Amino acid sequence: MTATPKRKILVTSALPYANGSIHLGHMVEHIQTDIWVRFQKLRGHTCHYCCADDAHGTPVMLAAEKQGIAPEDMIARVREEHLADFTGFHIGYDNYYSTHSPENKQFSEQIYRALKANGKIESRVIEQLFDPEKQMFLPDRFVKGECPKCRAQDQYGDNCEACGATYTPAELINPYSAVSGAKPELRESEHFFFKLGECADYLREWTAGSTTLANGRVQAHLQPEALNKMKEWLGENGDNTLSDWDISRDAPYFGFEIPDAPGKYFYVWLDAPVGYMASFQNLCERIGLNFDDYFRADSDAEMYHFIGKDILYFHALFWPAMLKFSGHRAPTAVFAHGFLTVDGAKMSKSRGTFITAKSYLEQGLNPEWMRYYIAAKLNSKIEDIDLNLNDFIGRVNSDLVGKYVNIAARAAGFVAKRFDGRLRDVSGSPLINQLVEQSEQIAADYENREYAKAMRDIMTLADAVNEYTDANKPWELAKQPEQAARLHEVCSELINAFKILSVYLSPVLPKVAQQAAAFLNVDTLTWQDSTRTLSENHIINPYKHLMHRIEEKQVNDLIEANKAAAPAPEQNEAQSSAYEPVAAQCSFDDFLKVDMRVAKVLNCEAVEGSSKLLKFSLDFGFEQRTIFSGIAASYPEPAVLIGKTVIAVANFAPRKMAKFGVSEGMILSAAGADGKLHLLEAHAGAQAGDKVG
């Protein structure tokens, strides 16, 4: 194996909010991160993995108030629950902390003062939405309404989950308080702003840039899809579209008070990423590291953030700018991933597919089953992944039990009974060479976060080992005394092949890897063990079963447990909780602004590079248009929609869909209680171009 220079690496996952349970959607990110960190450590690099609970903000304050306890007590309890869930899934943090810490207060104030000294902070009197019933200014996420860009309903006051637009709460159409339901009032308040717009040139350079690592590898700061999104927000020709960022909130607020500004608090999104620094500082103090070696402007250490695509704006724009203009280094890279769906639909509490980590563990399901399944779905792109429960059962049982674990089980007994647990030296075996030759390719796949490819390649090797087993039939050799030497050789090959496969899978299956090391009678497995065999007469320990099959009943019980845990609908609720609530009232004049037309589907096809979008060619009668719609999960065979007569909004402004093209409207669909989307079709008598009203 080629020697690689030792690297210094700091890795973080996004901070879970201290106001809810950890679910499998969270686990996608933390498993992805943990696999990458474990791989780096296996390769011998210095790698520290830090995370924390995101503990501040109005939601925490209100939740604690509702429970009748202090916010500090609530976040302490939630942190312990979160850490127990992550530990149950073998997430190996070097430090799991809280943003409500003295270190985070210190760094938040330090960065704020540095930005202010650098001319990047200014105060302004702004109009802000105020809840007259709760007597409080409303944070962005506590105002809801229609997106001012695409008119999607029930959107939060800072960004639209439908089109990705960012805006201020005051720009929302028909806003309402998510706390009381009251119509907010505009009132004046002094706020502090980070001049993000002045950072555009730097951000344009950083987002499109890369870093050359110690091993010569060039690491882009962002994935291609993320870079395309940044170009939309930043503009490519100096046409800056960034707004300055409001970093303050008014009392009452649970967080850190801004220096020299009584009653004003840091917005949670300022001190949340600073929490990465605080958690690492806490680790440094505990184990004797030099914090500045990782965060000073000229640091040669690597720093990576694993995040969900919904917080890309904060991590690819706000955070690098905060670091740069406060005298710190920017991240080496930000790695974003997509969302998790279950059985092709959004996770649903009513259907039991909003699966919490705690329920999964309490039902007795092996966390390494889920770690493997998620790894087998993940790649380096920003794509949603689907947990298909039937596929989950089949793939884990086939790959991990039927292919991988089975190898050790088929050979260990013969070695123990016939050869006193001693192995032969099989270093020249063609089978072993076949496995060893894949070491660097599988390492490259882990490095590049191409976990799905790595899992496919590892299972292809497992297939080769099992084919070798079937061809040599050790159970038949055992019946022939004259074949004892051959039996010893074959079983030694199989045990060594199992060792190499265990190394390859160890970032994904850390507990099984520990058990495999104990069986193999070695202290631990490192990546170097994938290129060498156990020595002549090495003694292995008796084999103990490493993994059981998933039973369908276990998964069914898990779903039922999460259904039972779903909150009951309010007694005055007009609808079943399985359905979206009715949006805030709009006027008839508002409705008349939306121009809906009948259109015929001329063509419909999947969009390469997207797991969500379908590309429609529509005939409106008076013209033809292209519209992208995020309904791919509901229509796996898009060709069935060709010839359908649908309803589309014709007067939306064209919207660029990342690298896929421009969407010239929106097709109407209905979201069922099962979470799936169904296109609305017009009556047979309706003609393309007819106005709906």
N, C-alpha and C positions, 0 to 999 in steps of 0.2 A: 504494500500500500504506500502511496506517495505521502511523504511527510508534509504536514501543513504547519505554517507558523501559528503559534499560540495566540489566540485572540482574547481581548477583554470586552465583554458584552454585557449590557444592561437591557433587560426585556421587561415590558409591562403588558398587562391586559387592561382594558377599559374598566373603570371602577364601578362595581355594582352599586346601585342606589340603595341607601339604607331605609327603604320604605316598602320592601316587598320581598317575596321569596325568590330563591334561585330556581330557575326552570331550565329545561333542556336547551332553550334558545341561548341562555347564558353559557351553558356548557359547551356549545359549539366553539365559542371563542376561547374559553379557558382550556379546553382540550387541545385545540389547535396550537395555542401558545405553549402549553406544557410539553407537547410532543416535540416542538422545535427546540425548547430549552433542554430537554432530556437528551436530544440528539447532540446538541452542542457540547454538553457535559461528557457524553460518551466519547466524543472525539478528542477530549482532553482540554477543551477550551475553558477559560474562566468565564462563567456565565451566571449572572444574578437575575433572579425573577422576582419582581416586586409588584405588589398590588395593594389595594386598600378599599374600604367602604367609602363611597361618596356620601358624606354624612350631613351636608348642609342644605339649606333651602326651605322654601315655604311648605312643600309637601311633608317634609319631616316634622316641621313645627306643628302643622295642623293635625298630623297623625298622632303625635304625642299628646296634643291637647285633647283629642278625641278619646284617647286611652286614659287620660287623667294622670299622666306621668311627665316627668321632665324629659326634654329631647335627649339630654345626655344619657339618661337611663335607657331610653328606647334604642338609641343607636348602639350602645354597648351590648345590649341583648341581641340585636339583629346581627351585629358583627360576628358574635359567637355562632349564631345559627348559620350564617353564610359560610364561615370558615369550616364548620362541621360538614356542610354539604360538599364544599370543594374538596375537603380532605377525603370524604367518602368516595369521590371519583378520582382519587390519587393525583390531585393537582399539587405539584411540589413547589409551592412558593418558598423562596428564601426569606421573604417577609410579607406578612399580610397585616396591614395597618389601618388607620382611619384618617380621613381628612380633618377631623376635629382633633387636632394634635398641636402641641407647642411648636413642633418643627414646621408644620404647614402654615401656622400663623406667622412664624418668622420669615419663611420664604415668600409668602404672599405679600407681606408688607415690604420686604426687600425688593422684590420685583416691581411692585407698584412704585416705590420711591425711585428706583432706577429708571423706569419708564417716564416718570414725571420729570426727573432731572434731564432726560433725553428729549424733552419737549413732546412726548407722545401721549400725554394726558391733559385733558382740558375739562372744565366744568361748564355745563349749560343748564339753563332752565328749560324743562321740557313739559309738554302735556302728557299725562299718563292716565291710564284707566284706573278708576277707583271704585271699589265695591261699596256702595252706600249702606248695605246691610251689615257687612262684616267690618266696616270702617278700616279698610286697609287698601293700599295700592296693590294691584294685581300683577304678579309676575307673568312673564310671557306664557308659561305653560298652564296658567290658571285663567286664561282668557281663551275662548273658543269662538269659532265663527266660520265664515266662508273665506277661502283663500282669495286674495285680491287679484291673483294672476290667472288661476285656472278655474276658480269658482267652486272647487271641491268643498263640500260641506264638512262640518265638525272637525276643523283643523285647529291646531294649537296656534298661539299668538306669536311664535317665533319662526316657524318654518312649516311648509306644507309637505305632508307625507306622500301626497299624490304626485306633485310635480317637482318637489325639491326646492321650490322658491323660498327665499328668506325675506322677512319683512318685519315691521313693528306691529305690536298688538293694535295700535290705533288704525292701522291700515285694513284690518279685518272687516269684512262685510257682515253686518248684523251680529256684532259681538255680544257675548253674554259671559257672566262670571261662572266659572266651573266650580266655584266654592258655594255660592248661594243660588245661582241661576238668575240673579238680578241683572238688569241692564247697567253696564258700567257708566260712570260719569268721567269726563275729562277734567283733570285737575293739574295744576302746575306743581313741579317739584324740581329741585336741583339734582342733577345727575352728573356722574363722571364718565368720560369717554376715552377709550383707547383709540388713537388716530390710525386705525387700520388702513384707511385709504392711503396714507403716506407711506405705507409699507409695501405697496403693490409691486413696485419694481423689484424689490428684494424677493417677494413671494413668487413673482413670475419666474425669477431666476432659480429659486430653490425648488419649486414644484417640478420644474422641467429638468432639474439637475440630478447628479449622481455622486457617489462617493467611491473612491478606489480603496478597497480594503487591504489589510496587511498581506493577504494571500494573493493579491493581484486581481481579485474578482471585482468587477464594477457593479455596484448596487444602486439601482435607481431609487430616488427618494419616494416615488409613488408608483403604483401600478398603472398600466396604460389607461384603464377605464377611469381611474381616479384623476389622472392628469388631464384627460379630456374634460372632466367635470370642472376642474380648476380653471381650465382655459375659458370655459363658459363664464365663470364667476369673475375671473381676473381680466378677461379680454386679452387678445394676443398682440395688439398693435398700440399699446400704451393707452387704450381707451378704458381707463380704470372704472370698474363698476362696484368697487367695494365701498360699503358704508362704514363709518366709524362705529365702534362697538361699545355699547352701554355696559359698563362693568360694575355698576352700583345698583343697590336696591334700598328701599326705604324700610325703616322699622314699622311694624314688627317683622323681624326676620331672624332665622337661626343661622348664624355664621360668624364671620370675623368683621368687626367694625373697621372701617377705613380710617387710617391715621389722620388725625386733625380734622375729622368730619363727623361729629357726633350725630347719631341717628342714621348714618349711612353705612351700608354693609357691602362687602364684596359680593358680587353676583357669583352664584355657585360655580358657574363655568369658568370663572377666573381661578378659584382655588382648587377646583377638582383636578385639572392636569398638574398643577403645582404639587398635588398629592403624590405624584410619581417621585418627585424630588424628596418630599418629606419621608415617604416610606423607605427610599434608598438611604437617606441620611440616618434614619433610625437603624437600618441594617449596618451601616458603616460604623456607627457608635458601638453597636453590639459585637461586631466581629473584627473591628480594627482596620477598616478600609479608608482610603482617602477619597472623600466625596468629590473634591475638585478634579481628581484624575478623570472623572467621568463627565463632569458638567462645565468645566472651564471652556472658554471659546476655542482654544487650540487643542482640545482633547483628542487623542488618537483612539479612544475607546469607541465601541459601536453602541448605538442606542436604538432600539426598535419598539414601536408601539403596535400591538394587535388590537384592532377595534372593529366595531360593526359599521356598516356603510352609512348608517343614519347619523353618525357623529363625525363624518369625514370633514365637514366644514370646520369644525372646531379644532381638529387635530392637524389638518393640512394648511390651515390659514392662521387662525388665532394663535395657536400654540407655538409654531415656529417663529412667528413675528414677536410674540412675548419674549421668547428665549433670546432671539437675536438682539433685540433692542434693549434688553436688560443686561447684556454682556455675557450671555451663556451660549453654549453650542446648541445647534438645532438637531433634530433626530437624524439618524442615519437613514431610516426609512419608516414609513407608516404603512402597515399592512391591513387592508380592510377586507372584510368578508361579508357575505350576504346573510339573509335571514333563514330561519328554520321553519319549514312547513311540515305538517304531519298528514300523511296519506293525501298529499296533493292540495291541502287546504290550510288556511291560517289556523294556528293553534286555537282551540276553543274550549273554554271551561265547561260549557254545557254538554259537549260531546266527550269530555274526558281526555282530550288530546292536548290540553294545556298542562303538560306533565311537569310537576315539580321534581327537583333533584331529591328532595326528602322522601317523597312518595315512592320514587323509583327504588331508593335504597331500603325503605321500610318494607316494601313488597318482596325484598330478598333477591332482586335482580342483580346480577354481577355487573359492576360498573365497567369492567373491561369489555363486556359485550358492546356497550354503547360507545366506549372509546374507539373500538375497532370499527364499528359501523360508521361513525362520524368521519374517522380517518379515511375510510374507503370511499367517502363522498367528496372530500375536500380537495381543492386545487388552489392555485395561486391567484385565480380570478375572483372578481367580486360577484359571485353568483349565489343565488339562494340554493339551499339543499333541502331535499325532502326525506323525512323519516317515514318510509313505507313499512308499516309494522309487520306485514307478512314477509317482505323482503328482509327485514331485520332478523326475523327468526331463521329464515332459510340461509341467509348469507353467513351468519355467525355459526350456525350448526355445521354448515358445509365447510367453511374455510378454517375456522379455529379448532373445532372438535374433529371433524372428519379428515382434514388434511394435515394440519400442523401438530396438534397434541397427539394424534394417532401415531405419528412416527416414533416417538419415544415409547409409547405404550406397546408397540409391536416388537421392539427390539430389547428393551430393558430386562425383561424376564429371562431371556436366553442368556444374556451376559451375566446376570446374577447367579443363575442356577448352574450353568455349564462352565463358567470361567471365573468364578469367585469375584465377579464385579470388575474384572480387569479388562482393559481395552487394548487392542492392537494399534500400532502406529499405521495410520492410513493416509499419511500426508501426500502420497503420490496418486491417490485415487482420482480417476476421471470425474466421478460424481462430485467429489469434494471440490475439485478444480472448477467445475461448472458453477458451483455456488460461490466460491471465492471470487471468481471473475466478475461477479455482479456487485461487489462491495462498493466500488467508487460510484457506479451509476445510481445505486440505491441511496448512497450518501448524498449525491447531487440532488436527487428528488426530494429528500428531506430538507436539505438546505434551501431549495427553491419552493418549499411548501407544496410540492406536487405529491401529496400523500396518497391520493387515489391511485396514481401511477405506481408508486412504491408498493402499495398493497397488492396491486395486480401482479407486479413482477415477483414479489415474494411468494404469492400463491402459485404462480407458474413454476417457481423453483420447488415448492412443496409438492406440486403435481409430479414433477420429475423424480423426486425422492420416492414418492409412493409408487410410481411406475417401476422404479428400480426394485423396490421391495417386492412388488407383485411378480416381477420377472425372475427374481432370485429365490423367492419363496423360502424364507428362513425356517418356517414351520415344517417344510419338507426336508430341508437340510438337517434339521434336528433329529429326524428319524433315521439318518444314515451316519453311523459312527465314523466312517471314512471321510466324511465331509465336515468334520469338526473344525478344521482350520478355516475352511471356506465360511462356515457359519460364523466363526469368530470375526473374520474379516468383514463380512456383510453387516453384522450387527454393530461393529465398531464404526463402519461407515455411516450407518443410520444414526447412531448416537452423535457423531460429529456433525452430521448434516443438521440434526435437531439443534445442536449448539449454535451453529451459524444462523439458522433461521430464528432462533431465540434472540440473538444479537440484533438481527434486522428488525424484529418486532418489538424489541424492548422499549423504544420510546413510546410505543402505543400501549403495550401491556407490561407496565413496570412490575406489578405484583407477580405475574406469571414468570417474568424474567428472573425475579429473585428466587422463586421456587425452582425454576430450571437450574439456576446456578447451584442451589443446594443439592439438587439431584445429581448434577454433574460433578459435585464436590470441588467447586472453585469458589473463591471468595466473592467475586463479582464478575459481571460480563462487561467488557469494554468493546469499542468498535474494532480494536485491533484483533479481538478474538474471532472476527469474521474472516480473517485471513490466515489462521493457524489452527492446527489440530491438537487434540490432547495427546500427550506423549505415550510411548509404549509402557504398558502395565499401569497406566493411570486407573485408579479405582473410583468407580462411580457408586453412589448411594442407592439404596432400594427406591424404586419408582413409586411415587404417590400420585394419584390422579390429579391433573392440573386444572381441568375445566369440565363442567357438565353442559349438556345440551339445554337450550331454551325450550321450555314447554309452552305451547300456545295458551294454556290456562294462565300462566304467569303474566303474559301480556294482557289478556282479557281482564284479569284481576286488577292490574295496574290502571287500566282505563276506567274500570268501575270505581276504583278508589278515588280517582281524580274527579269523576262525576259527582261522587258523594261529597267531596270537599268543596265543590263549587258553591258559591254563595247563593242563597235563595233569592228570588226576585222580591223587590219591595212590594208591600201589600197594595200600595197605590199605583204600582207600575201598570201602565196601560197595555204593555206588550210583554210577551215572553222574553226572558233575558237572552234567549238564543238569537234574537234579532237586534239589529242596530236601533238605538233609540231615535225617536223622531227629532229632526233637527229643529233649531230655533225658527220661529215664525219669520216668513218673508212676506213682502207686500205683493199685490197683483202686478204692480209696475215693475218690480224686480223680476218676476217671472216672465213678463213680456220681453225683457231684454235678451232672453235666451232664444235663439233661432234654431229650432229643431226641424230637421228635414228627413224625409224618407230617402234611403239610398240603397242601391243594389250592390252586392258584393261581387266584383269582377274576379278578384283573386284574393287568396289568403294563404300566407305561408309563415313558417317559423322564422325567427330572426337569429341568424348565426351570431353566437357570442352572448345571447341572452336567454335565460331560462324562463322569463316572464312574458316577453313581448311577442305578439303576432303582428304581422304587417298586412294591412288591408289595402286593396285598391278598390275604391268605391266610385260608383256612377251616381251623381246627384241629379241627373237629368240635364242640368245646365252646364255641368263641368265634371271632370274626374279629379279625385283627390287621393292622397295617401294618408292613412291614419294608422298610428301604432296604438295597440291596446294591450294592457297587461293581463290577459286572460289565458295565457298559454297553458297554465296548469289545468284549466277546465276543458280545454279542447286540444288533447294530444294529437289529434288528426285534423289539422286546420283546414284541409281540403274539403271537409264536409260542409263548411260554411259558404263555399262558393255557390252563388246563385240565390242566397238568402236575401230577403228584403229587410233591412234593419233601420233603426232610427239613430241619427247622429246629430250632434250639435255643430252647426255650420259656421257660427260667428265667433268662435274662439280664435285668439291670435295664434298663428303658427308657432310651434314650440320645438326647439331642437332636442332630439333624443340622443344625447351623448354622441357616439360615433355611428349611430344607426340611420340617421336622416332626420327629416323634419316631419312632424305630425301636424296635419291641417284640420284638426277638429277632435271630437271625442265621440266614440260609439257608446250608446247607452246599454247597460246591462243591469241585471238584478242580482244582488247578493243574497243567496238563500241562507236559511238557518244553518246549513251544513258548511257554510263558508265558501261554497263554490259559486262562480259567476256564470250567468246565463244571458246570452244576448237577447235583447228585446226585438221581436220580429213584428213587422207591420202586417195589417190585414191584407188578404190576397188582392183586394181591390185598390190598395194604395199604390201610387206610381212614384218612381224616382223623382225627387224634386219637390214633392208635395210637402207643404208646411204643416207641422204638428202643432196643435194649439186647442 
